[in-house]
Amino acid sequence: MPHRAKPQHDDGSTVPNLARQTGKRPESWQPRRTMADVETKIFPIDVLREFSTRIFLHFGLTGENAAQAADVLACADLRGIDSHGIARLHTYFDMFTLRRINPRPQIRVVRSTPSTATVDGDNGLGLVVGPQANHVAMDMAQKSGSGWVSVCNTNHFGIAGYYVLKALARDLIGVAMSNATKLVAPLWGAERMLGTNPMAMAFPGKEEPAIVIDMATSAAAFGKIEMAQRNKSPIPSGWGIDRQGAITTNPDDVIDGGALLPLGSDREHGGHKGYCLAMMVDILSCVLSGANWGPFAPPFALRQEIPTRSVGKGIGHFFGAMQIDAFIEVDTFKSQVDEYIRVLRSTRPAPGTNGPLIPGDPERGMEQLRGERGVPLIAPVIQDLLDMSTRTAIPLPMGR
């Protein structure tokens, strides 16, 4: 019996295989369904993790690296960020098939001090390069009080939140960010110049759960635009523009030569702030490391435009870790974080709401639910998995 997907939080959209979408507008476009109406099948997370691992092994990754890459995807699926989970696997599959990603990179530190480093990922899979660079930052933090690592010559690294969760596990404050293929117009611009450029930061509590901030610097995730296109449903005004630079509610306009808008959308609603945040991510991740920034970031999906020139190597990431007792007693800090959370939770609710959530609440709830019940996948994603299964002879146990 098929299940119906529930609406998800801001980063929880599900995407079909990017390489197979034409981006062409249908002759007639009429809103028909919402994202909540999509039929799904449920897969245990262990099944998805094993399948991803075997796909990565198929392309020559070491066992350790294949398991690491699959873990990043599984984390996204468990936390409800479906656009960055196993739905992305076919895009990696395509890139490996065309030999655009190095399956056996020689990842190396090319410059360092006791608390900073630049890492060259040797065009490796971002799901492998990112975790290794993040480990470097965390190791430095535990030795020197803080660690900061900028990375070049890498690829898409999954959800930024994965990396700060690893910092929390070591009782550190974590920071992670990355640039991405151009999809976003700068404020008052009419063409794609910046990536969605996600950023994350996490702060541990004592008795309360950690504060985990994980967000794109665009008004919406591109996966939500793609999902709306597949469901023939409109997008909210302020998410994107068409190729002429006009605000649109038609997802086809955004995909067919349009662009996402920065967080805040326009000047009156704070679009300049999202634009500035995207620039900050670009400079820390790319200019600082020697990676390609802005419109020169290489494409992650096959149908995306190839930049006219290169200004660096690959895309870039930036990781930071801070040891709490380098600033204040750990117990004091965590107790204050607990109090901070409790005060905000006690806020008088706005009409029609249950009151404020704490960053990380939706993902924690989803992780518990999906860990117990499994991960819902829509038909196009399942077809992508079956296609990979057929082409590699790696079996995919079907969901319910």
N, C-alpha and C positions, 0 to 999 in steps of 0.2 A: 504494500500500500504506500503510494508516494506521500511524502510529507510536504508541508508548505513552509517555506522559509519565513522567519519572522523579521520584521524591520531591525536593522542593526545600527550601531553607533556610527559616528562620523567617518571612521576609517574602515568600516566593516562591509564594504561593497565587494561583490563577487564579480570576477572578470572572466570572460571566455578567452581563448587563445588569441593573443594580439596579432600573431603572424597570419591568421586566417581571415581577419576582418578586412573588408574592402574599403571601408570608410565612405562608401558611396551612399547618397541619400536615396531612399525609395521614391518611386514616382508619386506616391501619395503617403503622407505622414500623418497619422492620427493617433493620439494617445489612447491606449487600449488597456494597459495593465499597470499596476504598481509593482515595486520590487517584492512586496509581501505576497504576491500571487504566484511566484515562481515555484514550480514543483521540484522537489529534491529527493535524493536518496541519502541514507545515512551510512557513513563508513566509520568503523573504529579508527582512532588515531594511529594505533599501532600498524594497521594495514597500510595507511597512507604513508607513514614513516618508512616502513619496509620497502614499499614500492619506489618511493623517491630515492632511497639509498641505493637500490639495485639499478635504477636508471643512471645515477651518477657513476656507479661502478662500471656500467656499460661503456662509458666514455673515458675510462682510464683513471679516474680519481683513485687515490689510495683508500683503503677501508676506513681509516680514521677521518679523512677529509669528506668522504661520501656521507658518513654518519653525521658529521658536523653540519654539512649543508642541509641534510634532511631535517636536522633538529631545528634549524632556523625556520624552515617552512612549516614544520609541525607546530612551532610556537605561535606563528601567525594564525594558523587554522584554529588552534585551541582558544586563542584569545579573541576570535571573531573578526580578525582582520583578513578576510577571505581574499581580498585583492592581492595579498602578498604571500599566500600560502601555496598549496599544491596547484591552485589555478594558474600559477606562474610557471609551473614545471615545464610545460611544452615550450615556453619561450626560451628557457635555458637549453632545452633539448635542441631547438632549432639553431641556437647560437653555437652549441658544441658540434652539431652536424656540419655546419659551415666552417668549423675550426676558427671561430672568432673569439673563443675563450680558451686559454691554456689550461688543460686538465692537470698538469704537473708543474705548477709554478715554483720558481725559486724565490720565495718571499724573503726580502732582506731589509735590514735597517741601513739606510744610506747616510744618515747623519743623526747624531744623538748627543745629549747631555744627560746628567743624572735624572732629569725630570721631563725631557722632551725628546721626540724622535720623529724622523721622517721615514716612512716605509714605502718601498716599491713593491707592488703586488705582482709584477711580472705578467700582467694581463690574466691573472687567475680569476677564478670564480669569486665574486664578492662575498658569497656565503662562506667562503673559506678564508679569504684575505681579511675580511672584516673581523671575525673572531680572533684571528692571530694578532692583528694590530691592537685590538681591544685588550688582549692579555698583556701585551707590552705596556700599555698605559696603566693597567691595574697593578702589574708587578712594580713599576716605577713608583706608583703612589704608595705602595706598602713599604717601599724602601726610603723614599725621599719626601713623602707627604702628599705629593701630587704627581700625576703623569699626564702628558699631553702628546698625542700622536696624530700627525697629519699623513694621509695616505694618497699615493698616486698610482696610476697604472693598474686600476682595478675595475670591477664591474658591479652591477646592482647587488646590494648587500642585504636585501630583505627588509624586515621592519626594524626601525631604529630602536624600538623598545626592547628588542632582544638583548641588546648590548648593555643597556643600563640595568636590566634584570640580573645580568651576570655580575655587575658591580655590587648590587645589593647583596648577592649571595656571599660576597667577600666583605660585607659591612662597610662599603665605600659609597660615596655619592658618585653617580655615573652620568656621563654626558656622551651623546653620540649624534652625529649628523652626517648627511651625504648630499652631494649634488646629484642631478639626474638629467636625462634627456630633456631637451627644451619642449615644454608644453604650456608654459605660463607667459602671458604678456606682462611686461612691467606696467605700473600705473601710467595711464594715458597712452599706452602703446597699443598697436593694432596687430601685432604678430608675436609669435612664440619666441622668447629670448631666454627664459629661465626654466629650470626644472621645478618640480613640486618641492624639492629640497627639504626633506623631512628632518626633524630634530627631536631629540628625546632627552629627558633628565629625570633622575629618580633620587628620592630622599627616604632613607629608612626610618620607620617609627619603632616604638618600643612595644606597646601593646596593640596599637592601631596598625592597620596595613600600610605599606609604603605608599607614598605619593609618587605616581609614575606618569609623567607627562610625555606624550608621544603624539606628534602632530606634524602635518604637512604645513608648508608656508603658503599654500594656495587655498582658494576659497573652498575647494572640494577635491577629493581624490579623483584622479582620472578614471579609475575603475568605476566610480559611480556614474560618470558620463556614459561609459561603455555599457553599463548595466541598463541604464535608462534607454539607450538606443535599442538594445536587444528586446526590451519590453515595450518599445514604442510608447514610452511615457515621457512627459515633459520634465525638464530640470528646473529648479528654482531660479528665478531671476537673480542675477548677481554671481552665478557660478562661472559663466563663460560668455564669450563673444563669437560672432561669426567672422568670416574672412575680411569683412570690411571694418571690423572693430565695433560693431553694434551689439549691445546686450541681446542675448537670445535665450529662449527657453526650449529650443529644439536641440537635442543632443547631437543630431547629425551635423548641425552648423559648426559645433565645436570640433568634432572629429574631422570634418571635411574642410580643413584649412583654417579653422578658427583657433581659439586658444582658451585655456583656463584663465581666470582672474586671480590676482594675489589675494591672500587672506584679508578680508575687509571689503573687497570688491572695488569700491570707488573712493574718492577722496573724502566724501562726506561720511562714509562708514568705516574709515580707517584703512583703506587700501594701501596707503603709503607705508603703513606699519608692516603689513605682510610683505610688501615689496622690499623694504629694508631688511627684514628677517631673511628673505631668500638671498639677498646679496651677502649678508653676513655668513650664511652657510656656504655659499660659493667661494668666498674668499678664504675662510678657514680650511675648507676641504680641498680646494683646488689651487688657488694662487699661492697659498702657503706651502703646498706639497709639490707643485709642478704638474698638476693634472689639468685637463681641459675644463674650462669654466663656461658658464652661460650658454650661448647658442652653439658652442663648439664641442659640447659633451657628445660623445659617440652614442648612436642609437642603441637601445636595449632590445627593441623588437624589429623584425625584419622589414616591416612596412614603413618604419619611421624614416624621416629624411636624414641622409648622411650629410654632415657639416661640410661646408666648402673648403675649410682648412682646419688644421690642428694647431693649438697653442700650448699643448702639453701632452701628457701620457694618460690615456684612459680617463675614467672619471675619478673623483676623489671622495674620501671620507675624513672625518675628524672625530677623535675619541678623547675623552678626558675622564680622569678618576681622581677623587680627593679623599684623603684619609681624614676622618672627622676629628680625631684627637690632635691633628696638626693645628686645629683652630679652637676647639672647645672640648670639654669632656664628653665622651660618647653618650653616657647616660643622660647628661643634661640636654644634649642636642635631641636625642630621641624622645625624651619626656616633653620637650617643647613642641616637637613635631606632632606628638599625640594630642597635646593641648590645642595646637593650631587646627588639627583636623576636627576635633570635637566642637570647637567654637564655630567653625564654618558649617558643620552639620546642623548646628542649632539655629541657623539662620531661619527667620520666618519665611515660609514658602510663598512664592509668587502664586497668584490665582491660577488654578488649573494644573499645578505642579505638586510634586512631593518634596520640593526643596532641593538645594544644591547637592550634587554629587562631588566626590573627590576624584581628581584625575587618577585613573586606573580602576575605578569601581566597575564600569561596564565590562572591561576585559577580565577582571577577576571573576565576576559572575559568570561570564561566558566560558571561561576556562574550567570552572567547576562543572558546569552543565555539560559541556562537550566532552570533558574527561570521562564523565559517567555515561553519556548517551551516544556519543559519537559526533562526527562532523557532517553537516548537510552539504551536499554538492549538487549543483544544478546540472541539467542534462548536457549543455555544451562542454562543461568541464569534464564530465564523465566521458564524453566522446573523445576529448583530447587524451585522456588517460588510456582509453582503449586503443586509440591510434598508436600511442607510444608502445603499448603492450604488443600490438600486432607487429610493429616494425622491429622490436627487440626480442620478441619471444619471452618477455618477462610477464608472467601471469598477474592479472589484477582480480583479486576476489571481489565479487560484486556486493554492493551495499544492500540494505533492506528498504 
